[in-house]
């Protein structure tokens, strides 16, 4: 039955999202860039949202935009990005341009009075993030909404995982990984271009970093250790020579001693760093499956009747598999390692594990009536973005300006620890008006 449900969810989410509503009062989106992610991230989700519609696109050249518009049934084609921003019929803009262009075009969108759904990472570095999110155009009363598109955070599966972590006790450590198999990306992919904000940490690595920071309640962290592998086929003298990370793993520490580790690879050969837990490395179900694991502090609980003269200790571990695309399949493992200790020795040790799935909200009936189990993370994100634009609360989940700046700050700190250059700042300056 679960396999049939998987097929039903996938078909509805990817191939046949239902058309909802007349769209009369919809937020009208324009796309900057004929990107491969937009059909998944916005075009598809908007079809099933009664208050969202994609009406325009602009690309590097008009021919590319025309081809894209025809394929995705987008009615308006603009000759340039700026022409799209000048279109008064557009309320919001989805930016899925190369990372190095995010700052300029997000700022231009705000100047044009457009709400912005901005692909991650928000900018190329922390300075650009501060300049963008703290700009008067973004902070003024009634300023347009600008939100970084960390879509996974909006799905009930991720929120169920966080709830299980919070109720399990005091956090000890958190680990997260995400990879792209070797050969999946073309050699000239923008992810490999330093000047456009490329690099593994700026791509899948930013998901892993965001995830562990969520588990840590977004507190500040110190970068303790980093290992990495750089792209080797750049030409001598190029700006990107020796600067583009294909693989990166980092160990982070909070002020109160909690440990976070991330490992990410955009050309993965499935080799994992030694500082990741051995038991986890041996039991990973799939080397390409995104995962996040929280390890809680061991705690003392009530003694068992048969061991009333011994101490009963429990250590909980909560793991979510496939948190990036949970609509297809995901699983949350809640494991408890029990130890009966007497006079400093283990008398008995065992482990109990229960499994959880959350295609819809488990603990919020009001939201569960609105959300549907075939919704992708991107559809959930759109739901909450529209609530923001319309001035409604929704689920209350947000990726706010402070979070986006903090995320880029840690990315810069990791690059500093490696000795690699921080991705270059935008040269764009907003014209005086």
N, C-alpha and C positions, 0 to 999 in steps of 0.2 A: 504493500500500500504506500509506503514512504517513497518508493521509486516513482510510482505513478504521480504522487503529489509533487515530487521534484520536477517531473516533466510538465505538469500543469502550471506550476509557478514559473518555470523558465519560459514556457511558451507565452504566457500572458505578459510577463515582464519584458521580454526581449522582442517577441515577434508580433504580438497582438494586444497591446495595451488598449483597454476600452476607451472610447471617446466619451468624455464626460462634460456635459453642460454646453450652454450656448456660447460661452466665452465673451459675453457682452461686457462684463466688468473685469476682464482679465488683465493681468500684468503682461504687457507686450514686450517680448524679449528680442534683442538683436544679438547676433553672434559676431564677435571679432575673431576672424580666422575660420578657415574651412577645416577644422580639426577632426581627427579620428575619434576623439573622446566625446564630442558634443552630442552625437546621436544617442549615446548611452547615458550621458550625464544630464542632458536637458531636453533634446528633441523628443525622445521617447517618453520620458516622464511627463513632459508638458501635455502630451496627448490625453493622458488620463486625469489631468488636473483641470477642474472647471474654471480656475482663475489664472491660468498661465497659457500663453501661446507664443510660439516662435514665429516672428513675422519678417525678419530681415537678416541678411548676412553680408559681410564684406570680407574679401580675402586679399592676398598679395596682388592678384590681378583679376580683372573682371571675368575672364574666361573660366578661371578656377571657381569663382563664386557662382557663375551661371550653372556650371556642371553640378556643383554641390547643391544649389537651390533646387534644381530639377530633381535630383535624386531624393531629396528630403522634403519636397513639396513646401518650400519656403517662398512666399509670394514676392518679397521685395529684395532686389539686389542693388547694392551700393557700389560705386566705383572705388571708394577708399574707406578706410576705417573712420576718418574724420567725417566723411559724408554720412555715415551711419549715425554718428553721434549728433549730427546736425538735424537728424530726422525727428521732428517733434512728436511723431506718432509712437515713438519708442519710449517705454518707461524704464526698462532695465537692460543691462548688457552682461552677457556671459563672456568672460575673457579666458580663452584657452590658447593664448599665444605662447611662444617660447618664454621661459622664465625671465630672461633679460629684458623683455618688453612689458612685463606686468606693471611695473611702477609707472611708466609713462602713460600707458593707456588707461590704467585705473584712475590716475589723476585727471586725465582728460575727460573721462566719463563723469567724474564728480563735478568738474567744472561745467559740463553740459547738463547737469542736474539729473543724471541717470543713476539708478541703483546699480550696484555692481556685485555680481557673483564671480569671484576671482579664484581661478584654479590655484592649487597649491604647487610649490610654495608661493606665498604672497608676493615676494620680491626676491632679488638676488642676494640680499644681505640685510643685516639688522638696521644699518643706517637708513637704507631705503625704506624699510618697514616703518621705522619711526617717522620718517619724513612724510610717508603716505598716510598712515593711520592717525598721526597727530596734526595733520595739515588742517587749517581752518575750514577747508571745504568738506572735511570729514567729521569735524567736531562741532560745527555750528549747530544752533538750534534748527531742527527740521532738516538737517543735512541728509542727503541720500544715504541709503543703507549700503554698506560695503562689508562683505563677509567672505572669508577664505573658505574654499570648498573642501573641507575635510569631511567628506560625505559619510564615512563609516560611523562617525560619532552619533548620527541621527537615527540609526537603525535600532529597533528594539533588542536585537541580539547583543549589540555592544553595551547597551544600557543594562541589560540583564546580567551580563558579565561583571560590569562595575558594581552592580548591586550585590552580587554574590561575594565579590572581593571585600566590599565595605562591611558586610555582616559577618565575614569570616574571622575578623580580628585585626590585630596590628600587622601592617605590612613589613616584611623583611627584605624582599627582593622582587624585581620584575624583569622579565626577559621577553624580547620581541624580535621576530625575524620576518623578512620578506625578500623574495628573490624574483628575478626574471631569468629564464634559462639561457645559456650561451647560444648565440645564433638567432635569438628571437628579435633582436634589434639590428637594423641595417648599420653598416659602419659609419654612414654619414648622418645617423639619427641625431636630432638636436640634443639628446641627452649626453652626447659625447662632445659637445661644443662648449668650451669654457666660457667664451665671450657671451654666450646666450644663457649663462647660468646653468650649465650642464654639470653632470656628475651624479653618482649613485645616491649620495646623501641628499641631493636636491630632488631626487625622484622617489624611488621606493623607500629610500632611507628616511625620508621625512615622514612617511606614514608610521614606520616603526618608532621613530623618535616621538612623534605626537602621541602614539598609543601608550608608551611607557610614562610619558609626562601626564597623561590623563589619569593613569592608575596612581601616580604620585600626587594627585590633586594639584598639578601644575606648579608645584613649589620649585624654587631655584635649585639648580644642580651644578656640581663641579665635574668637569671632564677629567677622569682619572687616567684612562689609558685608551689608546686608539691603535688599531692595526688597519692597513688598507693596501689595495693594489690599484695601480694607475693604468690607464690606457696607454699602450706602448706604440701604437701605429701612427702617432702624430708626426708630422714632418718637423725636422730640426728648425728652430727659429720661430715656429708658430706660437701664438699667444697661449695656446692650450698645451704646449709641450710639457709633459710630466705633471700636469695639474688636474686632469680629469680622473676622478676615482671611479673604478668599475666595481670595487668591493670595499666595504668599510664596516668595521665593528668597533663599537665604543663602549666603555664602561663608565658609568656616571654614578655620582654619590650625592645624596642630600646632606644637609647640615646635621641631621640627626642620625646619619649613618646608614640609611636605606640605600640599597644598591640597585641600579638599573643597567641592563646591558641590551644593546641592539646589534643586529647583524643584518646587512643588506647587500645584495649583489645584483647588478644588471647584466652580468655575463656569468651566470652561476655554473660552477662545476661541482657544487654541493659539498664543499669543504667548509667545515665550521670551526670557529675559534675555540681554543682549549678552555677559555674561562667560562664557557656556557656549561650548565650542569650536565654531567655525564649521563645520568638517567634520562634526562630529556633528549639528549642527542641520540641515544640509542633507541628511543621509543617514538620518534617523530613519525606520524603516519605517512606523510608525503614530503619530500625535500623541497617542493615548490609551494607548499601550502602556507599562507600567512598565518602566524600564530602569535598569541600573547599569553604569557604565563605569570601569574602572581603567586609568590610563595609567602605565606604568613608565618609569624612568629609561633613557636611551639608554646602551648598554654597548658596549664594544669586544670583538670576538670574533676568532677566528683568521682571518687574511687568506685570501682565495680564491686558488687557484693562478694564475689569469690576472691577478690584481692583487696579486701578492706584495709589491710595493713601495708599496702603499696600505693605509690603515686601513679595516677593515670594521666599521661601527657598526650596531647593531640597537636599535630601540625597539619594545617590545611593548605592545599595547593589548588588554585583555580586557573584553568586553562581554556582559552577560546581558540578554536580552529576555524580558519577561513573567515576572519572578521571583515575582510574587504568585500567579499561577494557572498554574504550570508544567505541571500535569497535562493541560491542554487543548493547549498548545503552548508551547515555549520554545526558545531557541537561545543557545548560548554561542559568541561569535566570538573567536578568538585570532588577532590580526593582528600581523604583524611588518613594520616599515618598515626596509628595508635601505638603507644609504648607503655607497658606496665613496668615501673621501675621500683626495685626494692634494694635498699642498701647500696645504691649507686650502680646496680646492674640491671640490664634488661631481662625481665622475667618472661615477657611475651611481647611480640611485635606483629602487627597486622595492618592491612590497609583496606579501607572501604571507599568505593567510588560510585557516585551517582552522576547521571548525565542529563543535560538540559538543552532544550532548543527553544528559540524564541523568534518565530517568524512574525509574531505580533506582540504587543505589550502584554506582559504577564501580570503586572500588578497595578495597572491603571485602566480600569474599565472604560472610562470616558475616551481615552486615546485609542483603545482597542476597537471601539465602535467605528472610529474614523479610518484608522490604518487598515491595510489588507495584507494578508500573508504573502502575496506575490510582489509586494512593493520592494524595489531595489533600494540600496542605500541612497542612490541619487534621487529616487522618487521621494524618499523620506526627507532628504535635504531640501528638495523643492517645496515640499509641504511647509516646512518651517521657514524657509526664505520668504514665501508668499505671506505667511503670518507676520513676519517682521515688516515687510513692505506695507501691509494693510494695518499695522499697528495692533495686532492681536498677540496674545501670549503663546498659544499653541502648546508645545511640549515644554517650552522654556529652555531647550537646548540651544546654545549659541556658541559660535567661535568668534569671540569678541576681539577688539583691537589689541588689548593687552596680551591676549593669548597669541595672536599672530606675531607680535613684536618679540615676545619671549621665546617663541619657537625659533625664529630666525636668529636670535641671540645665541641660543645653544648650538645651532648649526654653525655659526661663525666660530664659536669656541672650539668645536670639534675640528674644524679645518685648521685653526691655529695650532692645536695639539699635534696634528699630523705634520705641520710645516708646509702644507699646501696653501696656495693663495685663496683668500676669500673671494667669492665670485664678484666680478666688477660691478660697481654702482652704475646706475643709469646716468647718462649725461643730460637728460631732459630737464629743462627749466621751464616752468609755467610762465607764459608771456604775461607781462603786466597789463592790467586792464584799467 
